[in-house]
Amino acid sequence: MRWSILFFFLSWRFSVTAAVEEYREELTLRPLVDGKLAAHFSFSTLLRSAVPRDPSSLGTDDTSQHYTLFPLALGQILREHAIPEFHLTINSGKWDYDRWGHPGEPGVGSGAELWAWMGDGTAVQTSIDARWKALQNSLSGLFCASLGSMDALHTTSPANAFLPTGDLPRLLAPARDAYTLRHATLPAERVCTENLTPFLKLLPCPSRAGIAALLEPHRIFDADWHGLGVHVRWRADRGVQLTLTVQVVLDSVRTSTERRRDWTLESLFGRSLPRSCNVASSSVVLVTLPSDESAYTLSPEPHVSIEGTWSRTSDLNIVMKWPEEERFSYPLNIPPLSDLSVRRTLKGSSQTHGELSVVVRNNRPVPVRTHYLETMPWHVEFFLHTLTVTCGDRGVDCASLLTNMTYTPSRPHATPAQLLATLELPPHETLHLSLRVRKAFLRYTEHPPDAQRGWDLPPAVFVPFDAPHRRIYTPALLVDLATPDFSMPYNVIIMSSTLIALIFGSLFNMLIRRFVVIEVDVKVD
């Protein structure tokens, strides 16, 4: 499939702080085959020649930090806890890989996901676990999210599935190059305006100028899928890089009265692009042209030369239309746009046992090797001896395609279970994985307030060997555990109170009330 990309330069200049800090912003608009539009906002700030703090220096006073474009609140967190790299995403909805392809940022799992690479400290107060918990609490307060509940029940270390996206600085003695991964998910967490507001405050031009002015909350959270991302990495040849991302999938057909897929910036985001951000070294809008042969028009005329310099001070409103299309018709047979198609379900109506089923199909004409990661809370226990791997619809045994399996069992009320394996997928082949599970019986104090809704299970993750930073997330699952009737305590209280009132009232009346016989003279005429 061939794609054409057009560039709209809102501004391209060098700021006065380019020698130390550099800020770039970019918006990518990609029409999808099902009539929707994927928008990817990226805001990147670079601290040139900056080096993350060494964990061995946490016991001493840190050097003074001065930022012009880099957000001070986030910079203090990185220095206070010596974090060279971390990634935070909060998403709502289900990303459809088959229809939408691979996203601009790989972290599209439902809920909140946080993972970080950290070096070990020299004291208990600066250990990885202590700083991991402090990082969660700091980000929770900064973004108004429930990240503080990512305790040991949600934390794992799948190092092979989440490789560093940048460089890790060399540590001082005695822990040279001793880096460890911490990963946690909250599948029930959802993104809202309480997260977007502090997110925008980290930008140099939050909502007054630049591409960030398009982030109108009512339009963003009305999208079919939306998510926020915060990515910090260190590059030895450049410095510390912060990338703030917003991804949305908008449905212009649903909001159109004529059921057309025509769109403009004003129809999508409720406003056009205002003047450029003065401190941004570049502000670029990229439009990916659809691959179908339908006739479309795009205005204004884009600037396709990256080397050209062009500045725009007036509003920019990009318009894309299909004049010959009276009404958009949804395609019936869409070939999968992703390398792998994954379907994951939890079968069984029993509240004590079930079966986890995973179906993976290789859409490429060449073999694919991928990591397969399952993370389950302790109340869902795997039975590894029931694991079966079959190929196609014939049910042929393909256990040899599952290799390098590592299983870390859970500890009740303490840590989750982790299953990491390698899958060998032949060309255009479908693998069926089946595994029986057992559901634990929880204490009544361990149930959430909405216990009757069920428990959210984290999504499974597939990481291809040839593209380790292109992960595939399955949708989160909902498991039904044995739940007590929490209305019974109230029924018992009401029944007991009624009986006590009746019995006590009757005895009290008999003990203190005096019964007197009164004779009434009745005169008869």
Phi, psi and omega per residue, in radians:
M1 nan 2.241 -3.113
R2 -1.796 2.449 -3.122
W3 -2.182 2.507 3.036
S4 -1.991 2.399 -3.092
I5 -2.110 2.247 3.089
L6 -1.916 2.531 -3.047
F7 -1.962 2.292 2.970
F8 -2.014 2.041 -3.117
F9 -1.640 1.908 3.045
L10 -1.272 -0.659 3.032
S11 -2.839 2.682 3.070
W12 -2.626 1.823 -3.075
R13 -2.704 3.016 3.060
F14 -1.891 2.205 -3.132
S15 -1.444 2.911 -3.095
V16 -1.241 -0.320 -3.124
T17 -1.759 0.262 -3.067
A18 -1.119 -0.391 -3.126
A19 -1.201 -0.479 -3.098
V20 -2.024 -0.834 -3.102
E21 -2.209 2.568 -3.119
E22 -2.422 2.317 -3.107
Y23 -2.165 2.225 3.111
R24 -2.282 2.566 3.098
E25 -2.360 2.568 -3.038
E26 -2.630 2.482 3.084
L27 -2.231 2.188 3.108
T28 -1.986 2.163 3.113
L29 -1.948 2.166 -3.050
R30 -2.295 1.857 3.053
P31 -1.121 2.436 -3.105
L32 -1.837 2.837 -3.044
V33 -1.236 -0.366 -3.131
D34 -1.660 0.331 3.074
G35 1.562 -0.154 3.135
K36 -1.487 3.048 -3.124
L37 -2.342 2.205 3.104
A38 -1.680 2.197 3.115
A39 -2.046 2.256 -3.116
H40 -2.168 1.940 3.089
F41 -1.644 2.366 3.127
S42 -2.391 2.174 3.124
F43 -2.165 1.952 -3.006
S44 -2.016 2.258 3.083
T45 -2.144 2.264 -3.072
L46 -2.053 2.219 2.991
L47 -1.700 1.793 -3.067
R48 -1.175 2.404 3.050
S49 1.079 0.240 3.100
A50 -1.432 2.556 -3.127
V51 -2.177 2.322 3.104
P52 -1.040 2.708 -3.127
R53 -1.275 2.451 3.112
D54 -1.366 2.362 -3.117
P55 -1.061 -0.461 -3.132
S56 -1.215 -0.248 -3.140
S57 -1.704 0.168 -3.110
L58 -1.237 -0.346 3.122
G59 -1.402 -0.134 -3.141
T60 -1.998 2.959 3.134
D61 -1.234 2.408 -3.139
D62 -1.449 2.740 3.073
T63 -1.225 2.704 -3.106
S64 -1.170 2.424 -3.138
Q65 -2.030 2.273 3.127
H66 -2.195 2.162 -3.108
Y67 -2.131 2.517 3.044
T68 -1.885 -0.848 3.133
L69 -1.886 -0.572 3.130
F70 -1.193 2.316 -3.102
P71 -1.127 2.219 -3.091
L72 -1.138 -0.694 -3.106
A73 -1.050 -0.701 3.138
L74 -1.359 -0.611 3.103
G75 -1.112 -0.633 3.092
Q76 -1.153 -0.651 3.110
I77 -1.139 -0.745 -3.135
L78 -1.115 -0.708 -3.120
R79 -1.330 -0.641 -3.085
E80 -1.160 -0.607 -3.076
H81 -1.951 0.118 3.087
A82 0.922 1.075 -3.108
I83 -1.833 1.948 3.079
P84 -1.407 -0.471 -3.118
E85 -2.733 2.295 3.005
F86 -2.638 2.743 -3.112
H87 -2.401 2.231 3.129
L88 -2.231 2.237 3.062
T89 -2.332 2.471 3.063
I90 -2.322 2.020 -3.014
N91 -2.234 2.728 3.050
S92 -2.344 2.226 3.130
G93 1.956 -3.054 -3.113
K94 -2.123 2.114 3.097
W95 -1.411 2.174 -3.107
D96 -1.639 1.706 -3.105
Y97 -1.150 -0.636 -3.071
D98 -1.179 -0.616 -3.106
R99 -1.678 -0.509 -3.038
W100 -1.861 -0.178 -3.107
G101 1.316 -2.844 -3.133
H102 -1.452 2.440 -3.103
P103 -1.334 2.972 3.078
G104 -1.177 -0.622 3.047
E105 -2.049 2.348 -3.007
P106 -1.217 -0.440 -3.050
G107 -1.368 1.497 -3.120
V108 -2.105 0.346 3.100
G109 -1.185 2.560 -3.125
S110 -1.122 2.418 3.125
G111 1.592 -2.756 -3.112
A112 -1.807 2.416 3.098
E113 -2.347 2.289 3.128
L114 -2.364 2.221 3.041
W115 -2.513 2.535 -3.034
A116 -2.579 2.560 2.994
W117 -1.796 2.197 -3.063
M118 -2.378 2.551 3.029
G119 -1.566 2.612 -3.083
D120 -1.299 2.495 3.093
G121 -1.593 -3.093 -3.083
T122 -1.806 -0.041 -3.124
A123 -2.372 2.913 -3.135
V124 -1.135 -0.653 -3.117
Q125 -1.194 -0.392 -3.127
T126 -1.932 0.320 3.118
S127 -1.202 2.929 -3.104
I128 -1.112 -0.761 -3.119
D129 -1.129 -0.701 3.136
A130 -1.164 -0.748 3.136
R131 -1.272 -0.532 3.063
W132 -1.092 -0.770 3.104
K133 -1.175 -0.684 3.115
A134 -1.158 -0.630 3.089
L135 -1.110 -0.738 3.108
Q136 -1.057 -0.824 -3.119
N137 -1.131 -0.653 -3.137
S138 -1.182 -0.795 3.116
L139 -1.201 -0.554 3.092
S140 -1.101 -0.750 3.101
G141 -1.263 -0.555 -3.108
L142 -1.261 -0.688 -3.068
F143 -1.885 0.157 3.090
C144 0.951 0.844 3.132
A145 -2.153 2.908 -3.106
S146 -1.596 0.760 -3.102
L147 -1.277 -0.307 3.128
G148 -1.156 -0.280 3.118
S149 -1.496 0.112 3.058
M150 -1.410 1.227 -3.096
D151 -1.496 -2.856 -3.125
A152 -1.110 -0.360 3.106
L153 -1.220 -0.266 -3.100
H154 -2.103 0.008 -2.992
T155 -1.785 2.314 3.055
T156 -2.381 -3.138 -3.137
S157 -2.391 1.154 3.111
P158 -1.447 1.361 -3.006
A159 -1.100 -0.592 -3.092
N160 -1.241 -0.437 -3.095
A161 -1.575 -0.382 -3.102
F162 -2.223 1.445 -3.137
L163 -1.383 2.679 3.090
P164 -1.076 2.403 3.097
T165 -1.567 -0.172 3.088
G166 -2.230 -2.702 3.098
D167 -1.771 2.658 3.089
L168 -1.940 2.129 -3.084
P169 -1.165 2.675 -3.142
R170 -1.279 2.278 -3.100
L171 -1.512 2.749 3.065
L172 -1.413 2.903 3.098
A173 -1.111 2.626 0.125
P174 -1.654 0.013 -3.068
A175 -1.921 1.303 -3.130
R176 -1.333 2.186 3.062
D177 1.000 0.511 3.126
A178 -1.625 1.423 3.141
Y179 -1.836 2.512 -3.097
T180 -2.340 2.524 3.115
L181 -1.661 2.435 2.973
R182 -2.193 2.268 -3.058
H183 -2.383 2.375 3.139
A184 -2.617 2.610 3.125
T185 -2.330 2.623 3.001
L186 -2.258 1.571 -3.042
P187 -1.140 -0.333 -3.122
A188 -1.549 -0.102 -3.132
E189 -1.322 2.408 -3.133
R190 -2.205 2.586 -3.137
V191 -1.496 2.498 -3.111
C192 -2.616 -3.038 -3.114
T193 -1.141 -0.447 3.087
E194 -1.143 -0.412 3.054
N195 -1.554 -0.607 -3.102
L196 -1.235 -0.633 -3.103
T197 -1.088 -0.919 3.068
P198 -1.178 -0.447 3.076
F199 -1.087 -0.782 -3.134
L200 -1.197 -0.494 -3.134
K201 -1.207 -0.252 3.103
L202 -1.437 -0.140 -3.101
L203 -1.615 2.587 3.092
P204 -1.118 -0.640 3.097
C205 -2.100 1.462 -2.980
P206 -1.063 -1.046 -3.050
S207 -2.490 0.171 -3.095
R208 -1.700 -0.490 -3.101
A209 -2.697 2.897 3.099
G210 1.394 -3.026 -3.078
I211 -1.192 -0.501 -3.130
A212 -1.092 -0.296 3.119
A213 -1.150 -0.311 3.123
L214 -1.396 -0.153 -3.081
L215 -1.426 1.260 3.099
E216 -1.504 2.113 -2.975
P217 -0.993 -0.710 -3.093
H218 -1.095 -0.624 3.141
R219 -1.410 -0.640 -3.120
I220 -1.134 -0.819 -3.060
F221 -1.481 0.003 2.987
D222 -1.604 -0.046 -3.103
A223 -1.266 2.796 3.122
D224 -1.171 -0.540 3.092
W225 -2.574 2.398 3.133
H226 -2.653 2.630 -3.114
G227 -2.866 2.690 3.091
L228 -1.988 2.627 3.131
G229 -2.491 2.462 3.066
V230 -2.247 2.078 -3.059
H231 -2.244 2.170 3.096
V232 -2.132 2.234 3.105
R233 -2.520 2.782 3.111
W234 -2.055 2.306 3.086
R235 -2.041 2.218 -3.040
A236 -1.077 -0.574 -3.095
D237 -1.564 -0.092 -3.085
R238 -2.219 -0.977 -3.097
G239 2.484 -2.751 3.138
V240 -1.534 2.202 -3.084
Q241 -2.054 2.240 3.062
L242 -1.951 2.217 3.115
T243 -2.177 2.049 3.058
L244 -1.784 2.226 -3.056
T245 -2.214 2.598 3.000
V246 -2.335 2.203 3.119
Q247 -2.122 2.294 3.120
V248 -2.419 2.626 3.011
V249 -2.104 1.910 -3.056
L250 -1.760 2.577 -3.124
D251 -2.032 1.676 3.134
S252 -1.275 -0.428 3.112
V253 -1.195 -0.671 -3.121
R254 -1.179 -0.616 -3.106
T255 -1.557 -0.108 -3.127
S256 -1.536 2.379 3.104
T257 -1.269 -0.426 -3.137
E258 -1.719 0.103 3.119
R259 1.011 0.785 3.103
R260 -1.928 2.760 3.127
R261 -1.727 0.244 3.058
D262 -1.112 2.524 -3.131
W263 -2.582 2.681 2.975
T264 -2.348 2.910 3.090
L265 -1.088 -0.631 3.138
E266 -1.213 -0.663 3.127
S267 -1.251 -0.518 -3.120
L268 -1.433 -0.807 -2.996
F269 -2.017 0.026 3.101
G270 1.359 0.100 -3.135
R271 -2.855 2.804 3.067
S272 -1.700 3.035 -3.139
L273 -1.323 2.112 3.108
P274 -1.379 -2.746 3.135
R275 -1.102 2.808 -3.102
S276 -1.282 2.788 3.073
C277 -1.328 2.164 -3.008
N278 -1.168 -0.487 -3.098
V279 -1.591 -0.034 -3.124
A280 -1.455 2.296 3.070
S281 -1.297 -0.400 3.051
S282 -2.754 2.457 3.027
S283 -2.288 1.966 -2.983
V284 -2.210 2.410 3.015
V285 -1.998 2.118 -3.140
L286 -1.902 2.281 3.102
V287 -2.038 2.075 3.085
T288 -1.559 2.092 -3.099
L289 -1.346 2.486 3.137
P290 -1.135 2.680 -3.087
S291 -1.554 -0.158 -3.129
D292 -1.318 2.966 -3.065
E293 -1.603 0.136 -3.141
S294 -1.192 2.556 -3.098
A295 -1.400 2.247 3.132
Y296 -2.389 2.783 3.091
T297 -2.171 2.583 -3.127
L298 -2.381 2.227 3.111
S299 -2.447 2.593 0.009
P300 -1.320 3.119 3.138
E301 -1.138 2.180 -3.078
P302 -1.335 2.898 3.050
H303 -1.862 1.919 -2.996
V304 -1.638 -0.158 -3.120
S305 -1.598 2.036 3.137
I306 -1.214 -0.567 -3.091
E307 -1.258 -0.356 -3.111
G308 -1.233 2.579 3.104
T309 -1.911 2.316 -3.080
W310 -2.687 2.387 -3.129
S311 -2.172 2.482 -3.105
R312 -2.287 2.211 -3.138
T313 -1.863 -0.319 3.126
S314 -1.557 3.025 -3.126
D315 -1.190 2.547 3.108
L316 -2.076 2.103 3.113
N317 -2.191 1.823 -3.125
I318 -1.417 2.349 -3.097
V319 -2.167 2.247 3.080
M320 -2.256 2.174 -3.068
K321 -2.356 2.754 3.005
W322 -2.076 1.543 -2.997
P323 -1.073 -0.623 -3.070
E324 -1.465 -0.013 -3.102
E325 -1.766 1.908 -3.128
E326 -1.309 -0.659 -3.114
R327 -2.626 2.323 -3.091
F328 -1.297 2.273 3.080
S329 -1.889 2.184 -3.097
Y330 -1.206 2.277 3.124
P331 -1.180 2.465 -3.086
L332 -1.492 -0.806 -3.103
N333 -1.970 1.797 3.134
I334 -1.870 2.088 3.089
P335 -1.138 2.488 -3.126
P336 -1.041 2.358 -3.125
L337 -1.657 -0.123 -3.133
S338 -1.821 2.831 3.136
D339 -1.196 -0.623 -3.107
L340 -2.195 2.482 3.011
S341 -1.989 2.177 -3.017
V342 -2.187 2.376 3.034
R343 -2.298 2.192 -3.055
R344 -2.274 2.199 -3.112
T345 -2.394 2.776 3.054
L346 -2.051 1.938 -3.028
K347 -1.682 2.831 3.082
G348 1.829 2.352 3.129
S349 -1.686 -0.078 -3.130
S350 -1.296 2.598 3.091
Q351 -1.574 0.090 3.125
T352 -2.080 -0.507 -3.110
H353 -2.384 2.767 3.127
G354 -2.834 -3.059 -3.133
E355 -2.441 2.190 3.101
L356 -1.594 2.163 -3.106
S357 -2.098 2.255 3.128
V358 -2.242 2.181 3.111
V359 -2.031 2.115 -3.102
V360 -2.137 2.267 3.104
R361 -2.124 2.346 3.072
N362 -1.579 1.990 -3.123
N363 -1.556 0.016 -3.098
R364 -1.714 2.708 3.121
P365 -1.434 0.143 3.132
V366 -2.205 2.751 3.100
P367 -1.118 2.618 -3.124
V368 -2.281 2.276 3.020
R369 -1.847 2.337 -3.086
T370 -2.532 2.591 2.970
H371 -1.374 2.503 3.084
Y372 -2.150 2.041 -3.059
L373 -2.079 2.206 3.025
E374 -2.123 2.237 3.073
T375 -2.156 2.074 -3.085
M376 -2.153 2.407 3.027
P377 -1.116 2.860 -2.993
W378 -1.132 -0.408 -3.093
H379 -1.402 0.033 2.986
V380 -2.135 1.891 -3.005
E381 -1.835 2.349 3.125
F382 -1.441 2.569 2.936
F383 -1.956 1.644 -3.014
L384 -1.128 -0.489 -3.120
H385 -1.219 -0.194 3.107
T386 -1.699 0.082 -3.101
L387 -1.219 2.193 3.095
T388 -2.247 2.519 3.114
V389 -2.256 2.071 3.133
T390 -2.181 2.748 -3.105
C391 -1.965 2.385 3.038
G392 1.111 -2.898 3.135
D393 -1.516 -0.149 -3.110
R394 -1.420 -0.246 3.133
G395 1.308 0.547 3.130
V396 -1.284 2.367 -3.128
D397 -1.170 2.185 3.139
C398 -2.256 0.716 -3.118
A399 -1.095 -0.409 -3.131
S400 -1.221 -0.283 3.121
L401 -1.399 -0.156 3.095
L402 -1.855 1.951 -3.067
T403 -2.285 2.993 3.055
N404 0.887 0.791 -3.116
M405 -1.425 2.258 3.087
T406 -2.186 2.183 -3.103
Y407 -2.163 2.184 3.061
T408 -1.926 1.884 -3.092
P409 -1.186 2.731 3.129
S410 -1.443 2.793 3.001
R411 -1.974 2.147 -3.081
P412 -0.944 2.302 3.109
H413 1.130 0.288 -3.043
A414 -2.320 -1.142 -3.030
T415 -2.313 2.706 3.102
P416 -1.454 2.982 3.064
A417 -1.631 2.604 -3.129
Q418 -2.383 2.231 3.108
L419 -2.124 2.055 -3.139
L420 -2.199 2.191 -3.105
A421 -2.516 2.964 3.109
T422 -1.987 2.254 3.136
L423 -1.904 2.339 3.047
E424 -1.838 1.888 -3.082
L425 -1.807 2.000 3.066
P426 -1.154 2.887 -3.136
P427 -1.073 2.279 3.075
H428 0.917 0.688 -3.141
E429 -1.966 2.643 3.129
T430 -2.025 2.245 3.129
L431 -1.915 2.400 3.102
H432 -2.015 2.063 3.090
L433 -1.908 2.312 -3.123
S434 -2.304 2.385 -3.086
L435 -2.627 2.189 3.134
R436 -1.418 2.523 -3.108
V437 -2.276 2.794 3.066
R438 -2.147 2.369 -3.118
K439 -1.708 2.275 -3.077
A440 -1.397 2.819 3.067
F441 -1.768 2.003 -3.035
L442 -1.515 2.750 2.970
R443 -1.227 2.691 -3.070
Y444 -1.185 -0.378 3.112
T445 -1.412 -0.192 -3.118
E446 -1.617 -0.085 -3.132
H447 -1.405 2.524 3.078
P448 -1.275 2.958 3.123
P449 -1.025 -0.616 3.106
D450 -1.741 1.029 -3.040
A451 -1.081 -0.577 -3.108
Q452 -1.203 -0.300 3.120
R453 -1.272 -0.595 -3.101
G454 1.943 -3.127 -3.116
W455 -1.912 2.383 3.085
D456 -1.488 2.263 3.095
L457 -1.750 2.408 -3.121
P458 -1.068 2.672 3.113
P459 -1.275 2.678 2.984
A460 -1.384 2.703 -3.063
V461 -2.214 2.328 3.048
F462 -2.037 2.213 -3.101
V463 -2.150 1.814 3.122
P464 -1.115 2.541 -3.137
F465 -1.156 -0.659 -3.085
D466 -1.394 -0.191 3.094
A467 -2.493 1.324 -3.027
P468 -1.151 -0.338 -3.141
H469 -1.745 0.274 3.056
R470 -2.055 1.388 -3.085
R471 -1.461 2.692 3.103
I472 -2.119 2.147 -3.125
Y473 -1.842 2.401 3.009
T474 -1.540 2.793 3.058
P475 -1.116 2.653 3.075
A476 -1.211 2.623 -3.135
L477 -1.859 2.766 3.096
L478 -2.080 2.094 -3.095
V479 -1.899 2.431 -3.138
D480 -1.760 1.953 3.116
L481 -1.728 2.846 3.067
A482 -1.109 2.073 -3.034
T483 -2.100 2.234 3.092
P484 -1.217 2.809 3.110
D485 -1.436 1.729 -3.086
F486 -1.263 -0.106 3.070
S487 -1.434 -0.289 -3.119
M488 -1.065 -0.748 3.102
P489 -0.976 -0.679 3.119
Y490 -1.205 -0.670 3.087
N491 -1.116 -0.706 3.120
V492 -1.126 -0.730 -3.141
I493 -1.095 -0.789 -3.125
I494 -1.127 -0.771 -3.140
M495 -1.123 -0.775 -3.130
S496 -1.129 -0.718 3.136
S497 -1.121 -0.672 3.128
T498 -1.153 -0.789 3.133
L499 -1.115 -0.754 3.133
I500 -1.103 -0.707 3.134
A501 -1.108 -0.717 -3.138
L502 -1.189 -0.855 -3.089
I503 -1.181 -0.851 -3.106
F504 -1.124 -0.699 3.134
G505 -1.111 -0.712 3.139
S506 -1.169 -0.810 3.115
L507 -1.116 -0.675 -3.134
F508 -1.123 -0.733 3.104
N509 -1.127 -0.704 -3.127
M510 -1.192 -0.560 -3.078
L511 -1.422 -0.660 -3.002
I512 -1.898 -0.186 -3.110
R513 -1.555 2.349 3.087
R514 -1.669 2.283 3.126
F515 -1.768 2.037 -3.080
V516 -2.076 2.363 3.104
V517 -1.544 2.158 -3.115
I518 -1.941 2.148 3.084
E519 -1.638 2.311 -3.103
V520 -1.987 2.103 3.086
D521 -1.393 2.199 -3.127
V522 -1.984 2.061 3.109
K523 -1.548 2.225 -3.138
V524 -1.881 2.182 -3.131
D525 -1.275 nan nan
